């Protein structure tokens, strides 16, 4: 009887151990902790679109257009709108309320007429459009005597031009009196003691409302020669036979400034910084400008 009881106890213990093992096997393996997903990378917000309106002297058409295209390629949020004409026309447009962020003139006179800090004898209307502290001299150019292909009149210098004007054998194209290139030409004629009015009455002079119009007359050989900027002669592929000295007409300095009516002065300054960088100097120097900034 004791043996039977011992056997029953042993069998009970075996069944208990088996049941425990079965429970352990039935317990599912501990699940791996879920991998936390990283937060999506937020893209930098797109830059706000901005528009810069640049009024530039006609003689800067090719260079500023090139620099504007380069700048916009690197700054897709920026749109640059150019308005090229004679500096006198641009000055008048600004005075009459045209939207303008940057003005680059081919002469100091037109900028002075918009600058309240300029001498009152030049800024006779007391105009105040130049943003204080933004004005600077950006480039120097040369006043060139250019001839059409073939140079049928045989003009090879300013002295030769003057001789031809005196004997009536030469037809000269020049800018109107309200544009810088015309004003420089007037100084050259005065230097040689010639009266513009007499030459005009004699039919020895034709006029252009800006330097591009004068350049076109030379290119089309409707005149024997023209007084333009050496940069325009380069761009048009014309031959320059002489350049005027500072004694003849003064230095040809281009001032630049942000207008105080600008809607985007910071963006305007950024573009000015670009065109006065090495990239800008390279483009300007390639056509004959001398960078000053």
C-alpha positions in Angstrom: 0.0 0.0 0.0 2.8 2.4 0.9 4.5 1.6 -2.4 1.3 2.4 -4.3 0.9 5.7 -2.6 4.6 6.6 -3.3 4.1 5.7 -7.0 1.0 7.9 -7.3 2.9 10.9 -5.7 5.8 10.4 -8.2 3.4 10.3 -11.1 1.6 13.5 -9.9 5.0 15.3 -9.7 5.9 14.3 -13.3 2.5 15.5 -14.6 3.0 18.8 -12.8 6.4 19.3 -14.3 5.2 18.6 -17.8 2.3 21.0 -17.4 4.7 23.8 -16.4 6.9 23.1 -19.4 3.9 23.2 -21.7 2.9 26.6 -20.3 6.4 28.0 -20.8 6.4 26.8 -24.4 2.9 28.3 -24.9 4.0 31.7 -23.7 4.8 33.8 -26.8 8.2 35.3 -27.2 8.6 38.8 -26.0 7.9 41.1 -28.9 10.6 43.5 -29.9 10.0 47.1 -29.0 8.7 48.9 -32.1 11.3 51.1 -33.8 10.4 54.7 -33.5 10.1 56.3 -36.9 12.2 59.4 -37.3 10.3 62.6 -37.9 10.1 63.7 -41.5 12.8 66.2 -42.5 11.1 69.6 -43.0 12.2 71.4 -46.2 13.3 74.9 -45.8 10.5 77.3 -46.6 10.7 78.7 -50.1 12.1 82.2 -50.3 9.5 84.8 -50.9 9.4 86.0 -54.5 10.8 89.5 -55.0 11.0 91.9 -57.9 13.8 94.4 -58.5 13.3 97.2 -61.0 16.6 98.6 -62.4 16.8 101.8 -64.5 20.1 101.7 -66.4 21.8 103.9 -68.9 21.4 102.6 -72.4 25.1 102.0 -72.7 24.7 99.3 -70.0 22.1 97.2 -71.8 24.3 94.2 -72.7 26.3 94.1 -69.5 23.4 94.5 -67.0 21.3 92.1 -69.0 24.0 89.4 -68.7 24.5 90.0 -65.0 20.8 90.0 -64.4 20.4 86.6 -66.1 23.3 85.2 -64.0 21.9 86.6 -60.8 18.4 85.2 -61.4 19.8 81.8 -62.2 21.4 81.7 -58.8 18.4 83.3 -57.1 15.2 81.9 -58.7 13.0 83.8 -56.2 14.2 87.1 -57.7 12.9 88.7 -60.9 14.8 91.6 -62.3 13.1 94.0 -64.6 15.3 96.4 -66.6 14.5 99.7 -68.1 17.2 101.0 -70.4 17.2 104.5 -72.0 19.1 107.8 -71.8 19.9 108.9 -68.3 17.9 112.0 -68.8 14.8 110.1 -69.8 15.2 107.7 -66.9 15.6 110.6 -64.5 12.4 112.1 -65.7 10.5 108.8 -65.4 11.7 108.5 -61.8 10.7 112.1 -61.0 7.2 111.4 -62.5 6.6 108.5 -60.2 7.8 105.4 -62.1 8.6 102.4 -59.9 12.3 102.1 -59.6 14.6 100.3 -57.1 18.0 101.0 -58.6 19.2 103.9 -60.9 22.5 103.7 -62.7 23.2 106.9 -64.7 25.9 107.5 -67.4 26.5 110.9 -65.8 26.6 112.6 -62.5 24.2 115.3 -63.5 21.1 113.1 -63.8 21.8 111.5 -60.4 22.5 114.9 -58.8 19.1 116.1 -60.1 17.5 113.4 -58.0 19.8 113.8 -54.9 18.7 116.2 -52.2 22.3 116.3 -50.9 23.6 117.6 -54.3 24.3 121.3 -55.0 21.1 123.3 -55.4 22.4 124.8 -58.6 22.1 121.3 -60.1 19.2 119.9 -58.2 17.2 123.0 -58.9 13.8 121.3 -58.1 14.8 120.1 -54.7 14.1 116.5 -55.7 14.7 113.8 -53.1 14.8 110.3 -54.5 18.3 108.9 -53.6 18.3 106.6 -50.6 20.8 108.2 -48.1 24.1 106.3 -48.0 23.4 104.1 -51.1 25.0 106.2 -53.8 28.5 105.3 -55.1 30.5 105.5 -58.4 30.3 102.1 -60.0 32.1 102.4 -63.4 34.2 104.6 -65.7 33.8 104.7 -69.5 35.5 106.4 -72.4 34.0 108.7 -75.0 35.0 107.1 -78.3 35.1 108.3 -81.9 33.7 105.3 -83.9 33.5 104.8 -87.6 31.5 102.4 -89.8 33.0 99.5 -91.7 35.3 100.7 -94.4 35.7 104.1 -92.9 35.2 105.8 -96.2 35.8 109.2 -94.8 39.3 108.2 -93.6 38.7 109.6 -90.1 41.5 108.4 -87.7 41.4 110.8 -84.8 39.4 113.6 -83.2 41.8 116.1 -84.9 40.7 114.6 -88.3 37.1 114.8 -87.3 37.4 118.5 -86.4 39.1 119.2 -89.7 36.3 117.5 -91.6 33.6 119.4 -89.6 35.4 122.7 -90.4 35.4 122.1 -94.2 32.0 120.4 -94.3 33.2 117.1 -95.6 32.2 115.0 -92.6 28.8 114.0 -91.2 28.9 113.4 -87.4 26.3 111.6 -85.3 26.0 112.7 -81.6 23.6 112.5 -78.7 21.0 115.0 -77.9 21.9 117.7 -75.4 19.8 116.1 -72.6 21.7 112.8 -72.6 25.2 112.4 -71.2 26.9 111.2 -74.4 25.6 114.3 -76.1 26.8 116.5 -73.2 30.3 115.0 -73.5 30.3 115.6 -77.2 29.3 119.3 -76.6 32.4 119.6 -74.4 34.6 118.1 -77.0 33.3 120.5 -79.7 33.8 123.4 -77.2 37.3 122.2 -76.5 38.1 122.5 -80.2 36.3 125.9 -80.3 33.5 124.8 -82.6 29.9 126.0 -82.3 27.4 123.1 -82.3 24.7 125.4 -83.6 26.7 126.4 -86.6 27.5 122.7 -87.4 23.9 121.7 -87.1 22.7 124.6 -89.3 25.3 123.5 -91.9 23.9 120.0 -91.9 27.1 118.4 -90.5 25.5 116.8 -87.4 22.7 114.3 -86.9 21.3 113.4 -83.4 20.2 110.4 -81.4 18.0 110.4 -78.3 20.3 108.0 -76.6 23.7 106.4 -77.3 22.2 103.3 -78.9 20.5 105.5 -81.6 23.8 107.2 -82.3 25.5 103.7 -82.4 22.9 102.5 -84.9 23.6 105.4 -87.3 27.3 104.5 -87.3 26.6 100.8 -87.7 24.3 101.5 -90.7 26.9 103.9 -92.2 24.3 106.7 -92.5 27.0 109.0 -91.1 30.8 109.1 -91.4 31.4 108.7 -87.7 29.8 109.0 -84.3 30.8 110.0 -80.8 29.6 107.2 -78.5 31.0 105.2 -75.5 33.8 102.7 -76.2 31.6 100.0 -74.6 28.8 100.6 -77.1 31.4 100.5 -80.0 32.6 97.2 -78.6 29.2 95.7 -78.3 28.3 96.8 -81.9 31.5 95.6 -83.4 32.5 99.1 -84.5 36.1 100.4 -84.9 37.2 103.0 -82.4 39.8 105.4 -83.9 40.3 107.7 -80.9 39.1 108.2 -77.3 38.7 111.6 -75.6 40.9 112.7 -72.8 39.7 114.0 -69.5 40.9 117.4 -70.6 38.6 117.3 -73.6 35.3 116.3 -71.8 36.0 115.2 -68.2 35.8 111.7 -66.8 32.9 109.6 -67.7 31.8 108.3 -64.3 28.6 106.2 -63.8 27.0 106.7 -60.4 24.6 104.1 -58.9 22.1 104.4 -56.1 19.0 102.8 -54.6 15.9 105.0 -54.8 14.2 105.9 -51.5 10.9 104.9 -53.1 12.2 101.3 -53.5 9.8 98.6 -52.3 12.7 96.2 -51.9 15.8 98.1 -50.8 17.5 95.0 -49.2 17.0 92.9 -52.4 18.2 95.9 -54.4 21.4 96.2 -52.3 22.0 92.5 -52.7 21.9 92.9 -56.5 24.3 95.9 -56.4 26.6 93.8 -54.2 26.6 91.1 -56.9 27.4 93.4 -59.9 30.2 95.0 -57.9 31.7 91.6 -57.1 34.4 89.8 -59.2 31.7 88.4 -61.3 30.4 91.8 -62.2 33.9 93.3 -62.7 34.6 90.5 -65.2 31.5 91.2 -67.3 32.0 95.0 -67.3 35.7 94.9 -68.0 35.2 92.6 -71.0 33.4 95.3 -72.9 35.7 98.2 -71.9 34.3 99.5 -68.6 36.6 100.2 -65.8 35.0 99.0 -62.5 35.4 101.5 -59.6 33.4 99.9 -56.8 
